[in-house]
Amino acid sequence: MSALVVTVLIQTAGAYLSRLVPTLGPVLTVAAGLSPDAVGYLSSFNTAGSIVFLAAGNPLIARFGPIRALQGGLGIVALGVLLLISPTALALYASSLLSGVGYGPSGPAASDVLWRLSPPHRRSLIFSLKQAGVPLGGVISGVTLPALVTWMGLGWSLVAVSLIPIAALVIAQPVRAAIDADRDHGQSVALGHLLSPGNMLAPFRLMRASPMLPRLTLSGIFFACGQGSLFAFLVTYLNQELGIDLVTSGIIFAMTQLTGIPGRIGLGWLADRMGSALPILRFLGAASAATILAYGLTTPSWSTLSLIVLSALAGVTVASWNGIQLAEIARAAPKGRVGETTSGATLVTFIGYIVGPALFGLILAATSSYRVAFLVTAALSLAATASLWRRRSTGDIGA
C-alpha cells in the first residue's frame, strides 16, 4: 500500500507541474512576448523532455532504483518551475523541456514498482489508481494556479509552487530503501552509455515481444494527440476565443481533470472484471472523437454550465485511457522487463503528445480557426479505435 501511495503522490505532483504552462498559458505567453499558439509548441517541448528520459534513462532506474529515479525527476521539475520566474521565451522553452525530463520516470519507474507489488487480478485497477494522480494534479492546478497568480503575482506563485515537488521528494524517502533494495549497483550510468544507440534502442526492440504491443502503442499515439491538444489549448481557447475570464477558464479546465479521477479508477475496475481493457479502449477512441468535435461547435453563447458539463465528459472520454493502457502494456511485456517495455511503449505514445499540440498550433496559425483544429484532432482520436479494431489472432493478448 505504501508503494501505491508514494507513486500516486509523485504522479500527482508531477502532473500538477506539467499543467503549469497550459493553465497559465495566457499569462506566461504575454509576459514572454509569445503568441497564443506557442502554448502548443511549449507542450511539445515538455513531451520531448520526457522522451529524452524514456529513451536514455532506463539504466538510471536500474542503477539507483525506481524510487530514487522518481525523486530525481521531481528535483528537475522544481528547477524547471523556478526558471519561469523570469518568463522570457527562452525560459519558457527551457522550463518545458526540463519539466518533461523530470516527469519522464513516472511511467517506467512507477510501472516497475506496481507490477512487482500488486496482485495480478487487481493490476488494471492499481495502475489506474496511480494514473488517477494525473487528473488529480490537473484539478489542483486548474483551481489553484490562476488564483495564486491573482493573489501573489506570478513570481511568488512560482516560488511557492516549486516547493511541491520538493515536498513530495522528501515524503517518498522512507520507502526508498525497501523498494530500491534490488537495484543494480554495477549498472553503468556514464553519459556515453546512456546516449549509446544500444541503450536508446533497447526499449524499441521490446516492442516485438508481443503482437499486442505495436497495436497498443499505435493507439496510444492517437489517444495522446487528442488529449494533449485539448489540455494544451483549452484554457487559452476559453479565455481568448470564447471570452471567459482566466479563473473561470481554469475551473472549466479543472473539470476535465476532476472527472478523470473516478473515470480512470472506474475503467480500471471494469477492465479487471472484463479481463481485458481492449473493448474499453476501442470505445474510448470513438467517444473521445465525439467529445473533441463538440468543443469545435462551442460558441461564446454557450453557458458556463454547458462548458463545465462538456469538460466533465471529456475527463472520462478523452483522458481516462492511460491507466488501463499501461496495465495492458505491462501484461504484454516479457517477464522482468516491465520497466523497459513501458519506456518503449510510452516513448512511442508520447509522439502523440508532441505531434497533436504542435499540429493544433500549426492549423490555428494557418487558418485562425479553432473549429478546424478541433475537427482534425477529433479525426486523430477516432484513429485510436481503428488501430485496435482487428480480428482476434492467436498471438493477441486479451484481444
C-alpha positions as CSV (number, residue, x, y, z in Angstrom):
1,M,0.0,0.0,0.0
2,S,2.9,2.4,0.8
3,A,4.2,1.9,-2.7
4,L,0.9,2.8,-4.3
5,V,0.6,5.9,-2.0
6,V,4.1,7.1,-2.9
7,T,3.6,6.6,-6.7
8,V,0.2,8.3,-6.6
9,L,1.8,11.2,-4.7
10,I,4.7,11.6,-7.1
11,Q,2.4,11.2,-10.1
12,T,0.1,13.9,-8.7
13,A,2.9,16.3,-8.0
14,G,4.5,15.8,-11.5
15,A,1.1,16.2,-13.2
16,Y,0.4,19.4,-11.3
17,L,3.6,20.9,-12.5
18,S,3.2,19.6,-16.1
19,R,-0.1,21.6,-16.3
20,L,1.5,24.8,-15.2
21,V,2.2,26.2,-18.7
22,P,-1.1,25.2,-20.3
23,T,-3.0,26.6,-17.3
24,L,-1.1,29.9,-17.1
25,G,-0.6,30.0,-20.9
26,P,-2.4,33.4,-21.4
27,V,-0.2,35.0,-18.6
28,L,3.1,33.4,-19.5
29,T,2.9,33.9,-23.2
30,V,2.0,37.5,-22.9
31,A,4.8,38.1,-20.4
32,A,7.3,36.4,-22.7
33,G,6.1,38.2,-25.8
34,L,4.8,35.0,-27.5
35,S,1.7,34.4,-29.5
36,P,-1.1,32.2,-28.1
37,D,-0.3,29.3,-30.5
38,A,3.1,29.0,-28.7
39,V,1.2,27.0,-26.0
40,G,1.2,24.0,-28.4
41,Y,4.9,24.3,-29.0
42,L,5.7,24.6,-25.3
43,S,3.6,21.5,-24.7
44,S,5.5,19.6,-27.3
45,F,8.8,20.7,-25.7
46,N,7.6,19.2,-22.4
47,T,6.8,15.9,-24.1
48,A,10.2,16.0,-25.9
49,G,11.9,16.2,-22.5
50,S,10.0,13.1,-21.3
51,I,11.1,11.3,-24.5
52,V,14.7,12.1,-23.7
53,F,14.4,10.3,-20.4
54,L,12.4,7.4,-21.7
55,A,14.9,6.8,-24.5
56,A,18.1,7.0,-22.3
57,G,17.1,6.8,-18.7
58,N,16.4,3.1,-18.0
59,P,20.0,2.5,-16.8
60,L,19.4,5.2,-14.2
61,I,16.3,3.4,-12.9
62,A,18.3,0.1,-12.8
63,R,21.3,1.7,-11.0
64,F,19.6,3.9,-8.5
65,G,16.2,2.2,-8.2
66,P,12.7,3.4,-9.3
67,I,12.0,5.5,-6.2
68,R,15.3,7.4,-6.5
69,A,14.6,7.9,-10.2
70,L,11.2,9.4,-9.3
71,Q,12.8,11.6,-6.7
72,G,15.4,12.9,-9.1
73,G,12.7,13.7,-11.6
74,L,10.9,15.8,-9.0
75,G,14.1,17.8,-8.4
76,I,14.5,18.5,-12.1
77,V,10.8,19.6,-12.3
78,A,11.3,22.1,-9.4
79,L,14.3,23.6,-11.3
80,G,12.1,24.0,-14.4
81,V,9.4,25.8,-12.4
82,L,12.0,28.3,-11.0
83,L,13.1,29.2,-14.5
84,L,9.7,30.7,-15.1
85,I,10.1,33.4,-12.5
86,S,11.7,35.4,-15.4
87,P,9.3,34.4,-18.2
88,T,11.3,35.0,-21.3
89,A,10.7,32.9,-24.4
90,L,14.0,31.0,-23.7
91,A,13.0,30.4,-20.1
92,L,9.6,29.0,-21.1
93,Y,11.0,26.6,-23.6
94,A,13.8,25.5,-21.2
95,S,11.4,25.1,-18.4
96,S,9.0,23.0,-20.5
97,L,11.9,20.7,-21.6
98,L,13.2,20.3,-18.0
99,S,9.8,19.6,-16.6
100,G,9.3,16.9,-19.3
101,V,12.7,15.3,-18.4
102,G,11.6,15.3,-14.7
103,Y,8.2,13.8,-15.5
104,G,9.8,11.0,-17.6
105,P,10.5,8.5,-14.8
106,S,6.8,8.5,-13.7
107,G,5.9,5.9,-16.4
108,P,8.6,3.2,-16.3
109,A,9.7,3.6,-12.7
110,A,6.2,3.5,-11.2
111,S,5.1,0.7,-13.5
112,D,8.1,-1.4,-12.4
113,V,7.2,-0.8,-8.7
114,L,3.5,-1.5,-9.1
115,W,3.8,-4.6,-11.3
116,R,6.1,-6.2,-8.7
117,L,4.0,-5.4,-5.7
118,S,0.4,-5.6,-6.9
119,P,-1.8,-8.7,-7.1
120,P,-2.4,-9.9,-10.7
121,H,-6.2,-9.7,-10.5
122,R,-6.1,-6.0,-9.5
123,R,-3.4,-4.7,-11.7
124,S,-5.6,-2.7,-14.1
125,L,-7.3,-1.0,-11.1
126,I,-4.0,-0.3,-9.3
127,F,-2.4,1.1,-12.5
128,S,-5.4,3.3,-13.0
129,L,-5.3,4.4,-9.4
130,K,-1.7,5.6,-10.0
131,Q,-2.7,7.3,-13.2
132,A,-5.6,9.0,-11.4
133,G,-2.8,11.2,-9.9
134,V,-2.6,12.8,-13.3
135,P,-6.1,14.4,-13.4
136,L,-5.9,15.0,-9.6
137,G,-2.8,17.1,-10.3
138,G,-4.7,18.8,-13.1
139,V,-7.6,19.6,-10.9
140,I,-5.4,21.2,-8.3
141,S,-3.5,23.2,-11.0
142,G,-6.7,24.4,-12.7
143,V,-8.2,25.6,-9.4
144,T,-5.1,27.0,-7.6
145,L,-2.7,28.3,-10.2
146,P,-4.8,31.2,-11.6
147,A,-5.9,32.1,-8.1
148,L,-2.4,32.1,-6.8
149,V,-1.2,34.4,-9.6
150,T,-4.1,36.7,-8.9
151,W,-3.3,36.8,-5.2
152,M,0.5,36.6,-5.1
153,G,1.7,37.6,-8.5
154,L,3.5,35.4,-11.0
155,G,6.9,35.3,-9.4
156,W,6.0,34.5,-5.8
157,S,3.4,32.0,-7.0
158,L,6.1,30.1,-8.9
159,V,8.4,30.1,-5.8
160,A,5.5,28.6,-3.8
161,V,4.7,26.0,-6.5
162,S,8.4,24.9,-6.7
163,L,8.1,23.6,-3.1
164,I,5.5,21.0,-4.1
165,P,7.9,18.6,-5.9
166,I,10.5,19.1,-3.2
167,A,8.0,18.1,-0.5
168,A,6.9,15.0,-2.5
169,L,10.6,14.0,-2.8
170,V,11.1,14.2,0.9
171,I,7.9,12.2,1.7
172,A,8.9,9.4,-0.6
173,Q,12.3,8.9,1.1
174,P,11.1,6.5,3.9
175,V,10.1,3.8,1.4
176,R,13.1,4.2,-0.8
177,A,15.4,1.7,0.9
178,A,13.0,-1.2,0.8
179,I,11.7,-0.7,-2.8
180,D,15.1,0.1,-4.3
181,A,16.8,-2.8,-2.5
182,D,17.4,-4.9,-5.6
183,R,18.9,-2.1,-7.7
184,D,21.9,-3.0,-9.9
185,H,25.0,-1.4,-8.4
186,G,27.1,-2.4,-11.3
187,Q,24.9,-0.8,-14.0
188,S,26.8,1.9,-15.9
189,V,25.3,5.3,-16.0
190,A,28.1,7.0,-17.9
191,L,26.8,9.6,-20.4
192,G,28.3,7.7,-23.3
193,H,26.4,4.6,-22.3
194,L,23.1,6.5,-21.7
195,L,23.3,8.0,-25.2
196,S,24.6,4.9,-26.9
197,P,22.4,3.5,-29.8
198,G,22.3,0.1,-28.0
199,N,20.8,1.7,-24.8
200,M,18.4,4.0,-26.6
201,L,17.1,1.4,-29.0
202,A,16.6,-1.3,-26.3
203,P,13.1,-0.2,-25.4
204,F,12.0,-0.2,-29.0
205,R,13.3,-3.8,-29.6
206,L,11.0,-5.0,-26.8
207,M,8.0,-3.8,-28.9
208,R,8.5,-7.0,-30.9
209,A,7.9,-9.2,-27.8
210,S,4.1,-9.4,-28.4
211,P,1.8,-8.8,-31.3
212,M,-0.3,-6.7,-29.0
213,L,2.4,-4.1,-28.1
214,P,2.6,-2.4,-31.5
215,R,-1.2,-2.0,-31.6
216,L,-1.4,-0.6,-28.1
217,T,1.4,1.9,-28.7
218,L,-0.1,3.0,-32.0
219,S,-3.5,3.6,-30.4
220,G,-1.7,5.5,-27.6
221,I,-0.2,7.9,-30.2
222,F,-3.7,8.8,-31.4
223,F,-5.2,9.0,-27.9
224,A,-2.3,11.3,-26.9
225,C,-2.9,13.6,-29.9
226,G,-6.4,14.2,-28.7
227,Q,-5.7,14.5,-25.0
228,G,-2.5,16.6,-25.5
229,S,-4.1,19.0,-27.8
230,L,-7.2,19.6,-25.7
231,F,-5.3,20.0,-22.5
232,A,-2.7,22.3,-24.1
233,F,-5.2,24.7,-25.7
234,L,-8.4,24.5,-23.6
235,V,-7.7,27.4,-21.2
236,T,-6.4,29.6,-24.0
237,Y,-9.4,28.8,-26.2
238,L,-11.9,29.5,-23.4
239,N,-10.1,32.7,-22.5
240,Q,-9.3,34.2,-25.9
241,E,-11.8,32.7,-28.2
242,L,-14.9,32.5,-26.0
243,G,-14.1,35.5,-23.8
244,I,-14.2,33.7,-20.5
245,D,-12.1,35.1,-17.7
246,L,-8.9,33.2,-16.6
247,V,-10.1,32.0,-13.3
248,T,-13.4,30.6,-14.7
249,S,-11.5,29.1,-17.6
250,G,-9.2,27.4,-15.1
251,I,-12.3,26.0,-13.3
252,I,-13.7,24.6,-16.5
253,F,-10.3,23.0,-17.3
254,A,-10.3,21.6,-13.8
255,M,-13.4,19.6,-14.6
256,T,-11.6,17.6,-17.3
257,Q,-9.2,16.6,-14.5
258,L,-11.8,16.1,-11.8
259,T,-13.9,13.6,-13.6
260,G,-10.8,11.9,-14.9
261,I,-10.1,10.6,-11.4
262,P,-13.2,8.4,-11.0
263,G,-13.1,7.8,-14.7
264,R,-9.7,6.2,-14.6
265,I,-10.5,4.2,-11.4
266,G,-13.8,3.0,-12.7
267,L,-12.4,2.0,-16.1
268,G,-9.6,0.1,-14.3
269,W,-12.1,-1.8,-12.2
270,L,-14.2,-2.6,-15.3
271,A,-11.1,-3.8,-17.2
272,D,-10.2,-6.2,-14.4
273,R,-13.8,-7.5,-14.4
274,M,-13.8,-8.0,-18.1
275,G,-10.3,-9.5,-18.2
276,S,-9.2,-7.1,-20.9
277,A,-9.1,-3.3,-21.5
278,L,-9.2,-3.6,-25.3
279,P,-13.0,-3.3,-25.7
280,I,-12.9,-0.2,-23.4
281,L,-10.1,1.4,-25.3
282,R,-11.9,0.8,-28.6
283,F,-15.0,2.6,-27.3
284,L,-12.9,5.5,-25.8
285,G,-11.4,6.3,-29.2
286,A,-14.8,7.0,-30.7
287,A,-16.1,8.7,-27.6
288,S,-13.0,11.0,-27.5
289,A,-13.5,12.0,-31.1
290,A,-17.1,12.9,-30.5
291,T,-16.2,15.0,-27.4
292,I,-13.5,16.9,-29.1
293,L,-15.8,17.6,-32.1
294,A,-18.3,19.1,-29.6
295,Y,-15.7,21.6,-28.5
296,G,-15.3,22.7,-32.1
297,L,-19.0,23.5,-32.1
298,T,-18.9,25.7,-29.0
299,T,-19.5,29.5,-29.3
300,P,-19.5,32.4,-26.9
301,S,-23.2,31.9,-26.5
302,W,-22.6,28.6,-24.6
303,S,-23.3,28.9,-20.9
304,T,-20.6,28.3,-18.4
305,L,-22.6,25.3,-17.1
306,S,-22.7,23.7,-20.5
307,L,-19.0,24.0,-20.9
308,I,-18.4,22.5,-17.5
309,V,-20.6,19.6,-18.4
310,L,-18.7,19.1,-21.7
311,S,-15.4,19.2,-19.8
312,A,-16.6,16.8,-17.2
313,L,-17.4,14.4,-20.1
314,A,-14.0,14.9,-21.6
315,G,-12.4,13.9,-18.4
316,V,-13.7,10.4,-19.0
317,T,-13.8,10.1,-22.8
318,V,-10.6,12.0,-23.7
319,A,-8.4,11.5,-20.6
320,S,-9.1,8.2,-18.9
321,W,-7.4,5.7,-21.2
322,N,-3.9,5.9,-19.8
323,G,-4.1,3.6,-16.8
324,I,-5.7,0.7,-18.5
325,Q,-3.4,1.0,-21.5
326,L,-0.3,0.9,-19.2
327,A,-1.7,-2.2,-17.5
328,E,-2.2,-3.9,-20.9
329,I,1.4,-2.9,-21.9
330,A,2.8,-4.4,-18.7
331,R,0.8,-7.5,-19.2
332,A,2.2,-8.0,-22.7
333,A,5.8,-7.3,-21.6
334,P,8.4,-10.0,-21.3
335,K,8.9,-11.2,-17.7
336,G,11.2,-8.9,-15.7
337,R,11.2,-6.3,-18.5
338,V,8.1,-4.2,-17.5
339,G,10.0,-1.0,-16.9
340,E,11.9,-1.1,-20.2
341,T,8.8,-2.2,-22.2
342,T,6.8,0.6,-20.6
343,S,9.6,3.1,-21.5
344,G,9.5,2.0,-25.2
345,A,5.7,2.0,-25.4
346,T,5.3,5.3,-23.6
347,L,8.1,6.8,-25.7
348,V,6.3,6.0,-28.9
349,T,2.9,7.0,-27.4
350,F,4.5,10.4,-26.5
351,I,4.9,11.1,-30.1
352,G,1.2,12.0,-30.0
353,Y,1.8,14.5,-27.2
354,I,4.3,16.3,-29.5
355,V,2.5,16.0,-32.8
356,G,-1.0,16.7,-31.5
357,P,-0.4,20.1,-29.8
358,A,2.1,21.2,-32.5
359,L,-0.3,20.3,-35.3
360,F,-3.2,22.0,-33.5
361,G,-1.0,25.1,-33.2
362,L,0.0,25.0,-36.9
363,I,-3.6,24.6,-38.0
364,L,-4.6,27.5,-35.8
365,A,-1.8,29.7,-37.1
366,A,-2.7,28.8,-40.7
367,T,-6.5,29.1,-40.6
368,S,-7.2,31.2,-37.5
369,S,-9.9,28.6,-36.8
370,Y,-10.2,26.6,-33.6
371,R,-13.1,24.7,-35.3
372,V,-10.8,23.3,-38.0
373,A,-8.1,22.4,-35.4
374,F,-10.7,20.6,-33.3
375,L,-12.1,18.7,-36.3
376,V,-8.6,17.4,-37.3
377,T,-7.9,16.4,-33.7
378,A,-11.2,14.5,-33.5
379,A,-10.2,12.5,-36.6
380,L,-6.9,11.6,-34.9
381,S,-8.7,10.4,-31.8
382,L,-11.0,8.2,-33.9
383,A,-8.0,6.6,-35.4
384,A,-7.2,5.1,-32.0
385,T,-10.3,2.9,-32.3
386,A,-9.3,1.9,-35.8
387,S,-5.8,0.8,-34.8
388,L,-7.3,-1.6,-32.2
389,W,-10.2,-2.9,-34.2
390,R,-8.7,-6.1,-35.7
391,R,-9.8,-9.7,-35.9
392,R,-8.6,-11.8,-33.0
393,S,-5.4,-13.7,-33.7
394,T,-3.7,-16.4,-31.7
395,G,-0.9,-14.1,-30.5
396,D,-3.1,-11.2,-29.4
397,I,-3.3,-10.9,-25.7
398,G,-6.7,-10.0,-24.5
399,A,-7.9,-9.3,-28.0
